[in-house]
Every structure is written in structure tokens, then in C-alpha cells.
Amino acid sequence: MQAKNDSICPWCQTEIVWDPEIGPEDSCPHCFNDLGEYRSIHLKVKQTGQQIVFDEDEEDESDFADDEVFTYEENVQLLLDRQEETPECPSCHQFMLFAGEQGISGDSFKPAVRELLPRPIVQPPFRVKMFVCPSCFRVDTILSEEDRTAMIDMLKQKID
């Protein structure tokens, strides 16, 4: 006899038996998929002889939210497809969107002085490209192409 609180995983079709003291499982112990409402659909089955009624006037608020999320993700992908550089976010590993460039002047930046180098690794004024993660909204900067080349050229010189 099956216990009252047992269930079947919708993903791997394995019976899940859970302990009443611990409570229901959050994920399937066999395939590790989520067991909650995430990625689940619920269908209403019409009984024989029953007429199907459509509620055309009422739109589910979750449909609007799903449409907005889809549009957001679609627009992010369109922007990413047109970028020359798409660095990966160090936090969540999603591709980052180019937000613009920022100029760094001598007033706002104090370079580190190294004994072995004739001048700082990066000397103001220089520019950085700013990227924003569309998933976790982390902001990251990368030296502009010209300033990268200048840094590489400086580091190629022989250090005494």
C-alpha cells in the first residue's frame, strides 16, 4: 500500500517516498530535478459530457510576467549578438552587455609605482570599457583596446 504522502517524479517517473518527520523532498533523489511548481504545467481534464469554457476576458498575470521575461531575455540576446566583445560575468557566468566607455584622468586615479618598471602599468589618462551583467547586474571594466596595446608594449621592454 502506497503511503499518503508519496509521489511520482514528473521527470524520471520514479516513486519518491518521503519521511513524514522530514517532509516532502525539494528535488528528486534519483534525477535531482526540482519537484516544486518550477517547470511544471497543470492541465484541467474535461469530464465526458462536460462543456469546455474559455475565460477570454481574464488574462493570467503570470502570462504578462512570462511575456516580459521572454522579451527581456530576447532583447538581451539581440544586443549580445551585435557586440564585438562579450566577456563572461565572473559571478554568474552569463555574458555581459557593453554599457559604454569611461575616461580615467590623473585626478581620479593614482597609479601604482613599481621599482622594476620605468613607469606605471597603466598611466592616466586612459579609457575602460564598462560591461553590465543582465542576470546579476554586476559591473565590470576592461581596458580599452588602445590602452591594452600600450600596456603590452611597455611590458615588452626589458626590465633591469
Summary of the structure (lengths in Angstrom):
residues: 160
radius of gyration: 27.9
end to end distance: 82.2
largest distance: 92.3
contacts: 308
relative contact order: 0.10
helix: 21%
strand: 18%
